[in-house]
Amino acid sequence: MSMDKILNVVSLNIPWPANYGGVIDIYCKIKALHDCGVRIILHCFEYERPRAAALAEVCEEVHYYRRRTGLLPNITLLPYNVYSRKDTRLIDNLLKNDCPILFEGLHSCYYLKDERLKNRFKIFRVCNIEHDYYHAVGRAESNLLKKCFYHIEAMRFKRFQKQAIHAELILAISTADRDCLQRTFPHNRVEFVPGFHGNKRITATEGQSDYILYHGKLSVKENEKAAIYLIENVFAKLSSRCIIAGMNPPSAILNAAGRYPHISVEGNPTVERIDALIREAQINLLVTFQRTGLKLKLLNSLFAGRHTVVNSPMLAGSGLDSLCFIADTPDEMIRLCRELMQKPFTPDCIRKRQALLFPAFSDEYNAGQIVRMIYGR
């Protein structure tokens, strides 16, 4: 097989439907690379998501591998999330060609240092500093057993991250992560490539509406913590309608919101519904307690939504500060929300976003950058 613009992509999960942060970046990147003329050979692990015929539209080949979950894959010095994605069929398939390999996230990097791949051009896409992320999840977790698991996993990830030295190219999702990785891997090429999000243009609409939205994958502990924080400290003290939307909301969110008639939870909305909620909200209110990575919900809100209110960690290393209203305390968030509910979203706001988001945060532009980094070397 010719190496001309053919790329192996190893994905930690099946990246369709593209309905939460990690897989949105993977799917939209694959699609943008495909649109640039790259032929994609996709290798993905099956985990809580069905096989997707739609991937054949953007991939030359799609290979599926079973993720090994349970107790046994946990008895290892490697991170559970890495060791459970060990599959000899994956390395066998990677060896069937000589094309570059893009490893999506540290979870997919079991074979990154494999001797049989030593002459291959390997790219490591970093969406999080994983040990920081898992420590943060552990701090947010109340279940003692799960808390211990997350902190152990963080320590294992910190040790395993050293494997990234075997990548010829490291792609960071934020400038903060890029700077951290450049210090950790001073002899590797580390580049900043923002998250891929699927928005081809600014679709935010002028005017105003009557509700505030928080959205995210609600089964993720960080997002659960953020949603409950907003319910108890911000939404409860506002009179405007407030909506929390996302996948698999836990009972803690449902119970917290259920005490207030003006707060509702929309669990497992379709892609079309979440897009409509983002577009029609008067305010997209986004908070996080984890500074690493670039939050794709932020990009989606800026491309498609009206006013965007965030706390400082949501912006870390993004370069998007000037497009957002920043509030770091509940009182500041309440004040801003009350002001912005009365303030129409104007054509000038849209022009400001257009100037900053294009081309730097365009999927087409960033796919072209990756193509030049891989094939123009």
C-alpha positions in Angstrom: 0.0 0.0 0.0 1.4 3.4 -1.0 2.1 5.8 1.9 0.8 8.8 -0.1 -1.6 10.5 2.3 -2.8 7.4 4.0 -3.1 7.6 7.8 -3.7 5.0 10.5 -5.8 6.5 13.3 -6.1 4.6 16.6 -9.2 5.7 18.5 -9.9 4.9 22.2 -13.6 4.5 21.3 -15.9 4.3 18.3 -16.1 8.0 17.2 -19.7 8.0 16.0 -22.1 9.4 16.9 -19.9 12.5 17.7 -21.9 13.4 20.8 -19.3 14.1 23.5 -16.0 16.0 23.8 -13.4 13.2 23.2 -15.1 11.6 20.2 -16.2 14.9 18.7 -12.5 15.9 18.3 -11.6 12.5 16.8 -14.6 12.2 14.4 -14.4 15.8 13.2 -10.6 15.5 12.7 -11.0 12.3 10.7 -13.7 14.0 8.5 -11.6 17.2 8.0 -8.5 15.1 7.1 -10.7 13.0 4.7 -11.9 16.2 3.1 -8.2 17.2 2.6 -7.6 14.1 0.6 -6.2 11.8 3.4 -7.3 8.2 3.2 -8.0 7.1 6.8 -7.6 3.5 8.1 -9.5 3.7 11.4 -8.7 1.3 14.3 -11.2 1.8 17.2 -12.0 0.0 20.5 -15.6 -1.0 21.2 -16.7 0.3 24.5 -20.4 1.1 25.4 -21.1 2.2 21.8 -22.3 0.2 18.8 -20.4 -0.2 15.5 -21.1 2.7 13.2 -21.7 2.2 9.4 -21.5 6.0 9.0 -17.7 5.8 9.5 -17.3 4.1 6.1 -18.2 7.5 4.6 -15.0 9.1 5.8 -12.7 6.1 6.3 -11.0 3.8 3.8 -11.1 0.9 6.3 -12.6 0.5 9.8 -11.3 -2.1 12.2 -12.9 -2.8 15.6 -11.3 -4.3 18.6 -12.8 -5.5 21.9 -11.8 -3.5 25.0 -11.1 -5.8 27.9 -12.8 -4.5 31.0 -13.1 -5.9 34.5 -10.7 -6.8 37.3 -7.9 -8.6 35.4 -6.8 -5.7 33.2 -6.5 -3.6 36.4 -3.8 -5.9 37.8 -1.0 -4.1 36.0 1.5 -1.3 36.4 0.2 0.2 33.2 -2.9 2.4 33.4 -6.1 0.3 33.3 -7.4 2.5 30.5 -4.3 1.7 28.4 -3.8 -2.0 29.2 -7.5 -2.7 28.6 -6.9 -1.6 25.0 -4.1 -4.1 24.3 -5.0 -6.2 21.3 -2.6 -8.2 19.1 -4.9 -7.8 16.1 -4.3 -4.0 16.3 -0.5 -4.3 16.0 -0.9 -7.0 13.3 -3.1 -4.6 11.3 -0.8 -1.6 11.9 2.1 -3.7 10.5 0.2 -4.4 7.2 1.3 -1.0 5.9 4.1 1.5 6.4 1.9 4.6 6.8 2.0 7.1 9.6 0.0 6.3 12.8 -2.0 8.8 14.8 -2.6 7.7 18.4 -5.7 9.5 19.8 -5.1 10.1 23.5 -2.8 8.3 25.9 -5.5 5.6 26.3 -4.7 4.3 22.8 -0.9 4.3 23.1 -0.2 0.7 24.3 1.8 0.1 21.1 3.4 3.5 20.8 6.9 2.2 21.8 6.6 -1.2 20.2 9.9 -2.1 18.5 8.1 -3.2 15.4 6.9 0.4 14.8 10.3 2.1 15.5 10.7 3.2 11.8 7.1 4.5 11.5 6.1 8.2 11.8 4.0 8.3 14.9 1.8 11.1 16.1 0.4 11.4 19.6 -2.7 13.6 20.0 -3.0 14.9 23.6 -6.5 15.9 24.7 -5.7 16.0 28.4 -2.7 15.8 30.8 -4.2 12.5 32.0 -2.6 12.3 35.4 -3.9 15.8 36.3 -7.3 14.9 34.9 -7.6 11.6 36.9 -6.3 13.3 40.1 -9.1 15.9 39.7 -11.7 13.2 39.1 -10.5 11.4 42.2 -10.8 14.6 44.3 -14.4 15.0 43.0 -15.4 11.4 43.7 -17.2 10.6 47.0 -17.1 6.8 46.6 -14.0 5.6 48.4 -13.2 2.7 46.1 -13.6 4.8 43.0 -11.6 7.6 44.5 -8.7 5.2 45.2 -9.0 3.8 41.6 -8.8 7.3 40.1 -5.7 8.4 42.1 -3.9 5.1 41.4 -4.8 5.5 37.7 -3.4 9.1 37.8 -0.1 7.7 39.2 0.0 5.0 36.5 -0.7 7.6 33.8 2.1 9.9 35.1 4.6 7.1 34.7 3.2 5.9 31.4 3.2 9.4 29.8 7.0 9.0 29.4 6.1 6.7 26.4 5.3 9.8 24.4 9.0 10.3 23.8 8.6 7.6 21.1 6.3 9.9 19.1 7.8 11.9 16.2 5.1 14.5 16.6 2.9 15.5 19.6 -0.2 17.5 19.0 -1.5 19.5 22.1 -5.1 20.7 22.2 -4.3 23.9 24.1 -1.3 26.3 24.4 -1.1 25.5 28.2 -0.8 21.8 27.4 1.7 22.5 24.6 3.9 24.5 27.0 3.7 21.7 29.7 4.6 19.0 27.1 7.5 21.0 25.6 9.0 21.1 29.1 8.4 17.4 29.6 9.6 16.4 26.2 12.2 19.0 25.1 13.6 16.9 22.3 10.2 16.1 20.7 8.3 18.2 18.2 5.2 19.6 20.1 2.6 21.6 18.2 -0.6 23.3 19.2 -3.7 22.2 17.2 -7.1 23.2 18.6 -9.9 20.8 19.1 -11.9 19.8 16.0 -15.6 20.6 16.4 -17.5 20.3 13.1 -18.6 23.9 12.8 -17.9 25.3 9.3 -19.1 28.8 10.1 -20.5 31.0 12.8 -24.2 30.0 13.2 -24.9 32.1 16.3 -28.1 34.1 15.8 -28.9 37.7 16.7 -31.5 38.5 19.3 -32.3 37.0 22.7 -34.2 34.2 24.4 -35.4 33.3 27.9 -33.1 30.6 29.2 -29.6 29.8 30.4 -27.9 26.5 29.3 -25.2 24.3 30.8 -24.3 21.3 28.7 -21.8 18.4 28.8 -21.5 14.7 29.2 -23.2 14.5 32.6 -21.9 11.1 33.5 -18.4 12.5 33.7 -17.6 13.3 37.3 -16.1 16.7 36.4 -19.3 17.7 34.6 -21.6 16.3 37.3 -19.7 18.4 39.9 -20.0 21.5 37.6 -23.7 21.0 37.1 -24.5 20.6 40.8 -22.3 23.6 41.6 -24.3 25.7 39.2 -27.7 24.4 40.4 -26.9 25.1 44.1 -24.9 28.3 43.8 -26.1 30.1 40.7 -29.3 28.7 39.0 -31.2 28.4 42.3 -30.7 32.2 42.9 -31.9 33.3 39.4 -35.5 33.7 38.2 -34.7 32.9 34.5 -35.4 29.4 33.1 -32.2 27.2 33.4 -31.6 24.0 31.4 -28.9 21.3 32.0 -28.5 19.0 29.1 -26.2 16.1 28.3 -25.7 12.3 28.3 -26.6 10.0 31.2 -27.4 12.5 33.9 -26.8 10.9 37.4 -29.4 10.9 40.1 -27.5 13.6 42.0 -28.1 16.1 39.2 -31.7 15.1 38.8 -32.4 15.4 42.5 -30.6 18.7 42.9 -32.5 20.3 39.9 -35.8 18.7 41.0 -36.1 21.1 43.9 -36.5 24.1 41.7 -39.4 24.5 39.2 -37.3 26.8 36.9 -34.4 24.3 36.5 -34.9 21.4 34.1 -32.6 18.5 33.0 -32.6 17.1 29.5 -31.0 13.7 29.5 -29.5 12.2 26.3 -30.6 14.8 23.8 -30.1 14.0 20.1 -27.3 15.9 18.3 -29.9 18.0 16.7 -31.5 18.9 20.0 -28.3 19.8 21.8 -27.3 22.0 18.7 -30.7 23.7 19.0 -30.4 24.2 22.7 -26.9 25.8 22.3 -28.0 28.0 19.4 -31.2 29.3 21.1 -30.0 29.8 24.6 -29.5 33.4 25.7 -26.5 32.4 27.7 -24.3 29.3 27.6 -22.8 29.1 31.1 -19.8 26.8 31.3 -17.6 26.0 34.3 -14.9 23.5 34.9 -12.5 22.7 37.8 -9.9 21.1 35.5 -7.5 23.4 33.7 -6.0 20.9 31.2 -7.3 20.4 27.7 -9.5 22.6 25.6 -13.2 22.2 26.3 -15.0 21.5 23.0 -18.2 22.7 24.6 -16.6 26.1 24.7 -15.9 26.1 21.0 -19.4 24.9 20.2 -20.9 27.6 22.3 -18.8 30.3 20.5 -19.6 29.1 17.0 -23.2 28.4 17.6 -24.4 30.2 20.7 -25.1 33.7 22.0 -23.5 35.1 25.1 -20.9 32.7 26.7 -20.1 33.0 30.4 -17.2 30.9 31.7 -14.9 30.6 34.7 -11.1 31.1 34.2 -10.1 27.4 34.1 -12.5 26.9 31.1 -10.3 29.2 29.1 -6.8 28.0 30.2 -4.5 28.1 27.1 -7.4 28.6 24.7 -6.7 32.2 23.5 -10.5 32.8 23.5 -10.7 35.1 26.5 -11.9 38.1 24.6 -15.0 36.3 23.3 -16.3 35.3 26.7 -17.6 36.9 29.9 -15.5 35.6 32.8 -16.8 35.0 36.3 -15.1 33.0 39.0 -17.5 33.3 41.9 -21.2 32.5 42.1 -22.0 36.2 42.8 -20.1 37.2 39.6 -22.0 34.6 37.6 -25.4 35.7 39.0 -24.6 39.3 38.2 -23.5 38.6 34.7 -26.4 36.3 33.9 -28.9 39.0 35.1 -27.2 41.6 32.9 -26.9 39.4 29.8 -30.5 38.1 29.9 -31.5 41.7 29.1 -28.8 42.2 26.5 -29.5 41.2 22.8 -26.8 39.3 20.9 -25.8 41.7 18.1 -24.2 41.5 14.6 -21.1 43.1 16.2 -20.7 40.1 18.5 -20.8 37.8 15.5 -18.2 39.8 13.6 -15.9 39.7 16.6 -16.1 35.9 16.8 -15.6 35.6 13.0 -12.3 37.6 13.3 -10.8 35.5 16.1 -12.2 32.0 15.3 -11.2 32.0 11.6 -8.9 30.6 10.4 -7.2 29.6 13.7 -10.0 27.4 15.0 -11.3 26.2 11.6 -11.4 22.4 11.1 -10.4 22.8 7.5 -7.4 25.0 8.4 -6.2 22.8 11.2 -6.5 19.6 9.1 -4.3 21.3 6.5 -1.8 22.1 9.2 -1.7 18.4 10.3 -1.3 17.3 6.7 1.7 19.6 6.3 3.3 18.4 9.5 3.0 14.7 8.5 3.4 14.6 4.8 5.4 17.8 4.2 8.3 16.8 6.4 
